[in-house]
Amino acid sequence: MSLENATSYSWSCPTCGRRVPRSVPACRCGYRPAASTVAVQEPADVPPAMRSRDGSMTITWDDLQSATTAGILTEAQADGLWEAFGERTAARPRFDAAHVAYYAGAVIVLAAMGWLLTEAWDAMNGIAVALVAGAYGFAFWRAGESLWAKGLSTPGGLLFTIAVWMVPLVIYGVERATGIWPQGYPGGYNDYYVLVKGSWALMEVGTVAAGVFAITRRPFPFLVFPIAFALWFMSMDLTPLLFGKDEYSWDERKWVSMWFGLAMILATYFWDLRSRVRQDFAFWGYLFGLLAFWGSLSVMDSGSEASKLAYCAINVVLIVLSVLLRQRSFIVFGALGVLGYLGHLSYRVFNDSLLFPIVLTMTGIGVIYLGVLYQRHSAAIGRYAIDHVPEGIRDLIPPRARMSGPA
């Protein structure tokens, strides 16, 4: 096999120039060619168990050297593959010093222009606040465009996110200048992150609109963060608007937040289902949707054991969804909910039982053992699921999760 023949296993993206494996249906930039362009005819003599191109793995230089020693690759092919892999993974988020610095700097700016904004800004009139915040946002966006054009997508994308983060401050300044508030003056900008007020709603709507515009122009996963954050706040600030009063009960707030959070999760899921991009743009939508839904559900008063059992069942469903959707946030919230229910059983229902802790311990060990078995046979389980799960059910799993392969 020559190096030229090796290129038959990848295709070139006409939008950004990246080389993409033919088993991947879309480029990281979002371009998706016609199916015939990336179709690969597999050899007839390859066993069915070997044909899967799903999943992911870590390949090191030692792996390529081992393949060279075994005669699978030549030295030239190994060098070419290593260079191609390096170009493809250069822009991917990684846990290294540079990317930690990128995100740490972005978080500092988000905090400085958000909940850590000093009261000195409240001393400025509304027009001044709007103009200064708008100038900041424009400068951040232009700087992001400059870095993005140079191939530095991570710092560029973070600057786009900061630009969107300035939008609520711009709208706040305009509202202060015009005196137009949905439900009266809500207080200083710092109160936006503390108090639930219906008058914050326009700021949240504007942030969502700006975030959607930004993500269509520059597809970067972290841009979903300000959108999801604003929607999470909206789930609380809608309560006084929906009930048409400043005073409302906690039960009213919990119900609004729970249904709004569920709507966020469903909207994120349907968007994730239609997306053909391998990057995880859905994470922040799921996370803040779960914060609103699970948080409200968990603090609701349930007077019967049946309702508490139903709460535990919902959390078990969240754990199952974490596997199907490849979203760790679901298993975190689901596990916390199950632990809360087990704590209730321990302290209220089986408080005098000697066997309950033992049974619970054995159950935990059994779950760990099942996890070990799944880890050993995940590939076989994945192939079995693909072969036996009905087509309609497979279609309900987002393409991003299907491409991730077995966990």
Residue pairs with C-beta under 8 A, 6 or more apart in sequence:
1 73
1 74
1 77
2 77
3 74
3 76
3 77
3 80
6 77
6 80
6 81
7 19
9 21
9 22
9 40
10 19
10 20
10 21
10 22
10 84
11 19
11 20
11 22
11 33
11 37
11 38
12 18
12 19
12 20
13 19
13 20
13 27
13 29
13 31
14 31
15 27
15 29
15 30
15 31
16 27
16 28
16 29
16 31
18 27
18 28
18 29
18 87
18 88
19 84
19 87
19 88
20 26
20 27
20 28
20 38
20 88
21 53
22 38
22 39
22 40
23 40
23 53
24 38
24 278
24 403
25 32
25 35
25 38
25 276
25 399
26 32
26 276
26 277
26 278
28 91
28 92
28 277
28 278
28 279
29 219
30 219
30 276
30 277
32 276
42 51
48 383
49 383
52 379
52 382
52 383
52 386
52 405
54 382
54 402
54 403
54 404
54 405
54 406
55 379
55 382
55 404
55 405
55 406
56 404
56 405
59 85
61 82
64 73
64 78
64 81
64 82
65 78
67 73
67 78
68 74
68 75
68 77
68 78
73 81
90 151
91 151
91 153
91 154
93 99
93 154
99 154
102 154
102 155
102 158
103 158
105 158
106 158
106 159
106 161
106 162
106 222
109 162
109 165
110 161
110 162
110 165
113 133
113 136
113 162
113 165
113 166
113 169
114 165
114 193
115 190
115 193
117 169
117 189
117 190
119 188
119 190
121 129
121 189
122 188
122 189
122 190
124 132
125 176
125 177
126 172
126 173
126 174
126 175
126 176
126 177
126 178
127 173
127 177
128 173
129 169
129 170
129 172
129 173
129 176
129 189
130 169
130 170
130 171
130 172
130 173
130 174
130 177
131 173
133 166
133 169
133 170
133 173
134 166
134 170
136 166
137 162
137 163
137 164
137 166
137 167
137 170
138 163
140 159
140 160
140 162
140 163
140 166
141 159
141 160
141 163
143 159
144 155
144 156
144 157
144 158
144 159
144 160
144 163
144 218
145 156
146 156
147 153
147 155
147 156
147 159
148 156
148 157
148 160
148 218
149 156
150 156
153 220
156 218
156 220
157 218
157 220
157 221
157 222
157 223
158 220
158 222
160 214
160 218
160 220
160 223
161 214
161 220
161 222
161 223
161 225
161 226
163 214
164 207
164 210
164 211
164 214
164 223
164 226
164 227
165 207
165 226
167 203
167 206
167 207
167 210
167 226
168 192
168 203
168 204
168 206
168 207
168 230
169 189
170 206
171 202
171 203
171 206
172 189
172 192
172 203
175 181
175 199
175 202
175 203
179 185
181 199
182 198
182 199
182 201
182 202
182 241
183 197
183 198
183 199
183 240
183 241
183 246
184 199
184 246
185 199
186 192
186 195
186 197
186 199
186 200
187 195
187 197
191 197
192 200
192 203
192 233
196 236
196 237
196 239
196 240
196 253
197 237
197 240
198 237
198 238
198 239
198 240
198 241
198 246
200 233
200 237
201 234
201 237
201 238
201 241
203 230
204 230
204 231
204 233
204 234
204 237
205 230
205 234
207 226
207 227
207 229
207 230
208 227
208 230
208 231
208 234
210 226
211 223
211 224
211 226
211 227
211 230
212 227
214 223
215 223
215 224
215 227
215 281
219 277
219 279
219 281
221 279
221 280
221 281
221 283
221 284
222 284
224 281
224 282
224 283
224 284
224 285
225 284
227 284
227 285
228 264
228 284
228 285
228 287
228 288
228 289
229 284
229 288
231 260
231 264
231 285
231 288
231 289
232 261
232 264
232 288
232 289
232 291
232 292
234 260
235 256
235 257
235 260
235 261
235 264
235 292
236 253
236 256
236 257
236 292
238 256
238 260
239 248
239 252
239 253
239 256
239 257
240 246
240 248
242 256
243 252
251 300
253 296
254 296
254 299
254 300
255 296
257 292
257 293
257 295
257 296
258 292
258 293
258 296
258 297
258 300
260 292
261 288
261 289
261 290
261 291
261 292
261 293
261 294
261 295
261 296
262 289
262 293
263 289
264 285
264 288
264 289
264 292
264 293
265 285
265 286
265 289
265 290
265 293
267 285
267 289
268 282
268 285
268 286
268 289
269 282
269 286
269 325
269 398
271 281
271 282
271 285
272 281
272 282
272 285
272 325
272 398
272 400
272 401
273 396
273 398
273 399
275 281
275 282
275 398
275 399
275 400
276 399
277 400
278 400
278 403
279 400
280 326
280 400
282 325
282 327
282 398
282 400
283 327
283 329
286 325
286 327
286 329
286 330
287 329
290 318
290 329
290 330
290 333
294 318
294 333
294 337
297 311
297 314
298 311
298 337
298 340
302 308
302 311
305 349
308 341
308 344
309 341
311 337
311 341
312 337
312 338
312 341
314 337
315 333
315 334
315 335
315 336
315 337
315 338
315 341
316 334
316 338
317 334
318 330
318 331
318 333
318 334
318 337
319 330
319 331
319 334
319 335
319 338
321 327
321 330
321 334
322 328
322 329
322 330
322 331
322 334
323 331
323 407
324 397
324 401
325 397
325 398
325 401
326 400
326 401
326 404
326 407
342 360
345 356
346 356
346 357
346 360
350 356
374 381
378 406
378 407
379 406
381 406
382 405
382 406
386 394
394 402
